[in-house]
């Protein structure tokens, strides 16, 4: 209430009692100050001490004016001043008492509100609450306690919280709990409890000791929460963190943890352990053709078969993709016996996975390749053992798949050399690479063109052949910048030769990697190089391999057709050694087929190779495509091929691949005389 309103109301009350006084007695009838005591008391009680004091002041002034001679008249009765003083003092005392009464009333109301709030919280809390006496007997429980435990209030009262014990904690656990509670007056933790119906559940229990004014414990208050759902969620998260979602096998994380333990145990006991790295052969084909759902189903079936081949104490984990890892423990302390035991398990897995899988009316057959790494005594990191088993697995794949191979140090040395070469390849500058040129001749033994071949002049190792570094470049993607450099250098050289009459007729064949040709920007880059170098595109032959035709033939044909419209020519390299079908070759806009040197080498002694070579020549004739043979090393090979209709040749019979200066000298000799066969 606004303060001035209180004072106005106090004034009204004083006027009211003054009017009542006039109504009862005449002015000089006595009871001058008694009239205003009720007004002071009521004002102080209703509106506070300030309003009461205001009433005292108003009352003293009015009474003195109406019922007593004025103070300034000097005719006041002898007791008049004393009466005023007594009235003022009494009024102040009344105001003080009224203030104390109002204050205590406010405290009582607040206490009552707090009690009501506490009771409301107690009964509406989602956590179960019990209140126990110092001897542990339950005095009160709330509704949530009943909902969680099943015990109603009358059943719980008089009992102790021990009635909820599930028997999963020993006496030491509870002794430690009460020791902590006694020492710190509180305890909280996860416990297993039993409901009234016998169900055991996890709960979070908090106990607080409440002390009285004398410092002694007056009550214990416990709160309980059913954490069954939270525990289930935690278990599920933990399961997802350590187990594969498709096969429900341990994942890489759990495998690494178990492998750490197994290595330590092996070092301590001397028993041998083994890692079998398993890769499903050609799994990607099923995944791509039949869909991921069938691929996942095959993984589940394969996992089940692998688990059936090992002991319960062994670990079968899904490492990722189509890879599984089996960890064997407690094998023989003898290395030979441990190897035999591991091989037996590996062959059992090979046999189990070498059976077809049923998918409705369809069946799918899949084998596996297994690499093995043994460990015993040496505290090698898990990553190193997994790497060793993985290397051995790739050796099994290279051996034809459906095989098992054991890791040896030679594999590691080979991989180390490869890794070192890759690092050097990444660091190497373009000035370390150069082009060699191998001459090509027509049926009249005239120099008709060259094939540009990449070489790497390594600072320490010397000349490195492409068979050693090109596969690494393709795997790492370095083939893209490297291939662009080859195209640019070759085009610039061919343009330079075109300015010289004696070289103007030469064509140049350039090998293009599948990764390079399938790059989205290849066509634009090729046309840009033609414009930049000014080379005649009719003299360029891009050599493509048959492996390029395995995937996305339509896109390959479209890109070849587009480039061919600008004058570029195409040659299918190593024809006959790959997987291309005749119908596919027929659709390609090719200008030349190159007979692979593997057929040329034994064309005079192997009827099969001779038949293949003749078939390729006949195919070229029927399609109107030129044919060139590579790897021609003897005059007899050249004569056989020429006799059967092949009129372009390349090989050591004519010349090895030559660096630019040596080729210039060679070409000059060829220009001065025809039918030149050189040994360089």
N, C-alpha and C positions, 0 to 999 in steps of 0.2 A: 504494500500500500504506500502511496506517495506520502511523505512526511507531513505536508501541510494539511492533507485530508485528516490525518490523525488528530492534529491540533484543533481543527474545526470541529471534529466530532467530540473531542474532550470539552470544548467550549459549549457545545449544544447540551452535553450531559450536565454540565454545571448549571446552565440556565434552567434545565428541566428541574433539577433539585431545588434551585432557588424559587422557582414558581411553585413547587410543591410546598416549600416552606411558607410562602405567602398565603397559600391556600389553607394552611393549618393554623398558623399563629400570626398575630399582628407583628408589626415591625419591631416593636419593643418587647416582644414576648419571650426573649431569651433564645437559647439554642443557636447562637450566632454561627459557630463554626461546625457544630454537629451536623448542620445541614449539608456540608460539603464533603464530609468523610466518604460517604458512598460514591460521590462523583469521582474523587481521587482514586479510590480503590478500583472502581469499574474501568476508568481510563487506563490505569497502570496495567490491569490484568488483560484488557482487550487490545490496547494499542502500544504497550510497552512503557518502560520507566520514563522516557522522555515526555510522552503524553501525560503521564501521571504527575510529573513535576510541573508541567505546564498548568495542569488543573489545580495544583497546590497554589501556584502563584496567582492565578485568576481568582481562586476562592478567597485567599487571604486579602487580596485587594478589594474584592466586592464586599466581603463581610465587614472589613474595616470601614468601608465607605457607608454601607447601609445600616449596619447594626451598632457601630461604635462611633464616637465622635472622631472626626478626622485627626490625624496625627498633627497636622499643622495648626489645629485649633487650641492646642495645649490644654484641652479640657477633658482628655481621655480619663476613663476610670483608672484607678490605680492598677487594677488587674488586667486592663486592656492589652497592654504590651506583652504581658506574660502569656495571655491567651493566644495572641498571634504567634509568639515564639513556640508555644506548645503545639499549636496547630501545624506550623511549618515543619517542626521536627517530626511530629507524628506522620505528616504526609510523606516526608522523605522516607521514613521507616516503612510506610505502607508500600511506597514505590519500590524500595529495595526488595521487600518480601515478594511483591508481585513479580519482579524481574526474576528472582530465584525460582519461583513457581513456574513461570513460563519457560525458563531454561531447562528445568528438570523435566517438564512435560515434553519439550522438544527432544531431549535425550532419550526419553522413554519411547517416543514415537519412532525415532531413528533405530533404536534397538529392536523394536518390534518389526520394523521394516526389514532390518538385516536378518532377523530370525525367519521371517516369512520368505525372504530371498534365499537364505541358506536351505530352508526346507524345500523350496521349489527346485533349487539346483540339485539337492540330494535325491529327490524323488524323480526328477526328469532327466538326470544324467544318463548318457548312453553307456557310461562305464559303471560296472557293478561296484557298490560301495558297502563295506561292512564296518561297523564300529564295535570295538571290543573293550572289555574292562581290562585292568592291569593283569588279571589272571588269565586273560586270553579268551574268556567266554564272550560270545557275540551278543551285543545288546540290541543292535538295530541293523537292518539291511534295507537297501532300496529295491525298486522294481527291476532295475537292470540286473542286479545280482540274481534275482529269481529267474529272469529270462536266460541268463548265461548258464547258471549252475543247475537250474531246475528245482532248487530248494526254495519253498515259500518262507516268508518271514517267521511264522510260528515254528517251522521246522529248524530254521537256522539259529534262532535265539536260544541261548543256553549251551549250544555246542561251540566248539572251537574251529578255527580255520583248518585244522588237521583233517576234518571230515572231507576236504576237497583233495587230499593228497592222492596221487595216482600210483605211487610206488616206484616211480622211475628215478627218484633222487635218493641218494643214500643219506645216512645220518650225518655224515661230515658236511654235506651240502647245507642241511638245515642248521647245523651248529654254526657254520660260518655266517649264515644269514642272520641268526639272532645275535651273534657276536658283533656284527656290523651294526645292527639295529640298536643294540645297547650302547655302542660306542658313539655312533653318529646320530642316533634318533631317527634314522631313515634307512630304507633299503629298497632297491628296485632291481628287477631282473625278470628273465624269462623262465617260467616253470611249466611243468606238465601237471594238469589237474584232471579230476574225474567228476563228471556230472552225476546227477542223481540217478540217471538211467544207465550209468556205467561207462558211457563214452569217455574216452581220454582225449583231451584237446590241449593245445598250447595256449598259454595265457601270459599276459604281461602283468606282473604284480608289483604294486608300490605300497609300502607300509611306512607310516609316519607315527612317531610317538608324540602324543600331546601331553604337555606337562601342566600341572595346576599351579596355583599361586605359591604353594609351598615348595615348588621345584620337583615334586614327585610326579611320576607318570600317572596321569588320570585316565587316559584312553589310548587305544591304538586305532588308527584309521587306515583301512586298506582299500585300495582301488584295484579292480581287475578288468582286463580287456581280453576278449577272445580274439586271438591273432591267427586263427586257423586260415583265414583267407590270405592274410599277409604272408604267412609261412608257405602256403601253397604257391602264391605268386613268386616268392623268393626262390622256391624250389624249381619252379618252371623257368625262371630267368637263369638260374644256375645250370639247369639242364640244357637250355638253349646255348649257354656260353661254353659248355663242355661237350655237347653231343650234336651230331649232325642231324639236321631237321628232316632229311629224306630217309636215311637208312637207320637212324637212331644209334649209330655207332659213335664211339668217341671221336671227337674232331682233332684237328692238328694241335690245338692248345692242350687238350688233355693228354694226347699222345706224347707231346714234348715233356709234360710233367712226369708221366709214367716212365718215359725213357730215361730221364734224369735219375729217377729212383733205381731203375734197372741197371744203369751203368755203375752207380755207387755200390749196389748189391753185388754185381759181378766182380768189381774190384776187390770187395771184401771176401767173397766166397771162393773166387777162382773159377766159378762156372761160366761157361760161354753163353752169350746171348746172340740173337740174330735179328736183323731187320730185313723183311721181305717187302720190297717196293713193287707193287702190282699195278700195271696199267692195262686197261681193257683195250684190246686191239680194235681199231676202226669204229670206236664208239660214236665218233662224231658223225659218221655216215647215217647211223640210226637216228641220232638226235636231229639231224638236218632233214632227213627224208620222212620219218614217221612222227616227228614232233617231240617236244620236251617231255610231255606226259609219259609217253612210252619209254623215253630215255630214263626218266626217273624210276619207272617200274623195273627196268632192267637193272638199274643200280641196286634197288632193294633186293631183287632176286640174286644178283651176284654177291651182295653182302651176306645174304643168308647161306649161300653155298660156301663162301670162304670161312664163315664162322663154324660151319659144320666140319671143317677140315683141321681145326686146331683144338687144343685143350682149353678148358674153362679158365685156367690160370694165364693163358696167353691173351694178348691184346690185339683186336682187329679194329683198325681206325680207318675212317674215310679221310684221305689227305686233301681232297679237293678234286672237282671235275670228275674224271673217270679213274682216279688214282686211289688205291687203297694201300695201307701199310699194315703188315702183321709183325708183331714183336714177340719173339720166342725167348723165354727165360729158362734158366736152370738146365741148359744143355750140358753135355759132357765137358769135363775139364780138358779132355784130349781134343786138340784142334781137328784132327782127322775125323774122329767120331762125331764131333759137333757139326762138321761140314756134311757128313752123311745124314745125320738126323735132320738138318735143315733142308737138304736136297729132297729127302723123303717127303717132308711137308710141302715143299714147293711143287714137286711132281703131283702130289695129291690135289693141290689147288689147280694146277694146270689141267688135270683130268676132269675135275669138277666143273671148271668153267668152259671146257671144250665140249659142251652139250648145248643144243639149241634151246631157245626160250620161246614159250608159247604166248602169243598175243592174239587171243581169239582164234580166228581161222588162219592167222599168219604165224610163221615161225621165223625166228632170227637166230643166227649162229654167230657167236663171238668167242674169240680166244683171248689170251692175255699174255703179256710179257712180264717176267719177274727178274728183278735185280736184287742181289743179296749182299749185305755187309755184316760181317761178324764182329763182335766186340767181346773182349775178355781182359780184365785187369787194367787196361788203359783208360784213363778218365778223359776220353775224347768228348768234345761238345756234341750234343744231340744234332745240331745243324750239320756238323761234319759227317756224322754217320748217315744221316738222311741224304746228304749230297752224294756220298759214296754209293749208297743203294740206288739212287736215281741214275748215276752214271752207269752202273751195271745194268740197270733196266734198259737204258738206251742201247747198250751193247746187245742185249737180247733182241731188241727190235731190229737192229741192223743185221742180226743173224737170221732174220726171216720171220720173226714174231713167234708166238706160241712156244717160247723157250725160256730157260732160266740161266742166268749168268751170275757168277760171283765176282765181287769187286777185287781188283788187284792194283798195285801201285802204278803199273804201266798205264792204266786208264787215267789215273790222276795226273801223271806226267803229260799225257797227250792233251788232256783238258787244260792243263796249265800252259802248255805251249800255245794252244789255241787262244786262251784268254790273253796271253801276252801279245800275240799277233793282232788280236782285236784292238787292244789298247794302243798298239803302235799304229795300226791302221787309222784309228780315230785321230791320233796326234799328227800323222804324216801330212805334209803339205803337198799341193798338187805338183810341185816341181819334182817330187819323187816318182811320179808316174810318167810313163811315156808310151807311145804307140809304136808297135812293130807292124810291118806290112808283109804279108805272104802273097807272092804273085799268083795269079790265076791265068791259065792259058787256054786257047781255043784248040780246035782239032788240027789246025795247021801249025801248032806250037808257037803261036804268036801271043805276046803278052797282051791280055785283054783287060785286066783289072787287078785289084788287090783286095785282100780282107784285112781290115784294121784289127789288130789284136793288142789288148792292153797288157802292159808289163809294169811291175813295181820294182823300182831300183831302191831296195832297202839299204839304209846307211850302213848297217852292220852285216846283214845276211846276204847282201848282193841282190841278184836278180831273182824275184819271187814270181812263180808262174801263177796264172789266174786260177787254176784248179785249186790252189791253196787259199787264196784270199777272197775270191769272188763269192763263194758260199757264205763266208762270214759277213761280207758287205751286204748280201741280200738279206740275211737274218737280222742284221742291225739297222737296215734302212740306209746305210751309207752308200748303197748302190745308186741312189737317186742323184746326189750331187756328183758322184764319180761318173755315172753314165752320161750326165749332162756335159761334163768336161770332155768325155770321149767323143760325143757327137759334135761338139763345138770344134774340137781340135781336128777331127777327121774332115769336117765340112770345109774348114779353113784350108787344109792341105789340098783337098780335091779342087777347090777353087783356084789355088795357086798353080796346080798342074794344068788346069784348063787354059791358063794364059800362055802355056808353052805348047806349040804345035805337036811336038813329039809325044806329049803326055795327055793331050786334050781328049783322046778317045778312052782313057782309062776309067773304069767304073770302080766304085769302092763299096764293099760289103761291110756293114757294121752290125755287130751283135747287140741286140736290145734285150735286157732282162725283162721277164714277165712283170715284175713289180714296177719297173720303169714304164713299160708300155701301157699297163693298166691304170697308171696314175691319171687322174682326171685332167691334169694340165699338160699331158704329154703332147697332144696335137698342137696346142698353141705354142709350146716351147719349140717344137720341131719346125713349124712354119716361121717362127721368129728367127731361128738360127739360119734358115735358108735365106731370109731377107737380110740378115746381118752380114753373112759371109759372101753372099752373091753366088753360091754354088748352084750348079745346074741340077735340079732334083731328079732329072732323068738318068743321071749317072750314079745316083745313090741307091743302094740296096739295103734294106733293113732286114736282118736275119732274125727270125723268130723261131723259138723252139716248140716242139709238139706239146710240151706241158702247158703252154699258154692256152691250148684248145680244150683243156679238161674242164675249166670253169668259165661260164658265161661266154659261150661261143658267139652268140648274137652280138654282144657288145664289141667283141674282137673284130668280127666281120665289118661292123658299121664303122669302126675307127680306121681299119685298113682301107675300106672303100673311100672314105673321106680323104685320107692322105694320098691315095692313089690318084685322086682327081687333080692333085697338084703336081703329078708327074713322078712321085716316089714309087719305087719298085720294092717287091717283097720276095724273100727267099725263105723256104721252110727248112731250117737247119736240122742236121742229124736225122733226116727222114728215114723211117723204118725202125728206129730204136725206141720210139715212144708208143703212144696209145691212140693216135689219131685214126679215125675211120676214113674209108675211101669217100663216103658220102660227105663227111665234114671237109675233106680236102677239096672235093669238087666244088664246094660253095665258096671257098676262100679265093679272094682276088690275088692269086699268086703269080709270080713271073718265073720262079725257078724252084726246083727241088734239089736238095743236096743229099747225095747218098752218104750215109754215115761211114766213117773210116773202119768201123768194126766189121762191115760187110766187104769193104774193099780189101782189107788185109788178107783174108783167106779166100778171095774170090776165085783163085786158080786151083785151090785144093779142097774146098768145101762146097759140095753141090748145093747145099742149102743157101749159103751166102751168095753163090752165083745166081741162084733162082730169085733171091730177093732183089739183087741188083738189076737183073733183067726185068723183073716186074715193075720196079720203080721207073726204069727207062721207058718201058711200054706205057705206063700210066702217064708219064710226062708227054709222050707223043699223042696219046688219045685226048688229053686235056689241052694240048697246045702249050704246054709249059716246058721251059728249058730245064735241063738236068746237068748238074755238075757233081763230080766225084771228088771227095776230099781224102787225104791220106794215101795218095798214089805215090808209091815208093820205087816201083820197078817199071821198066819198059814193057814187060809182059803184061802187067796189070793195065797199063794205059792202052795197049793194043787190044786186049780183051774187051775193055769198056768201049773203045772206039768202034770195034767190030760189031758190037751189039747196039750201037746208036747213041752212046754218050759222047758228046763233043766238047766238054769243058772239064778242066782238070786243075787240081791243086794238091800239092804234096811235096815231100822231100825229093822226089825225082827231079823236080824243077828248082825248088829252093826252099830253104827253111824260112821262117819269119825273120825279117831283117829290120834293123833300125833304119831311120830315114836316110842317113847318109849312105849306108851300105845298099839300100834299095835303089837310090839314085844311080849309084855306080852300076848296079845290076841292070837297071832299066836302060842305061846308056848302051851297055853291051848288047842287050836284046834289040835295041833300035838299030844298031849297026848291022846286025845279021839276023836272019830268021832262023827258025828251028833250033834255037839255042837251049840246051839243057845244061843247067849250071849246078854245081855242088858248092855251096857256100857254107 
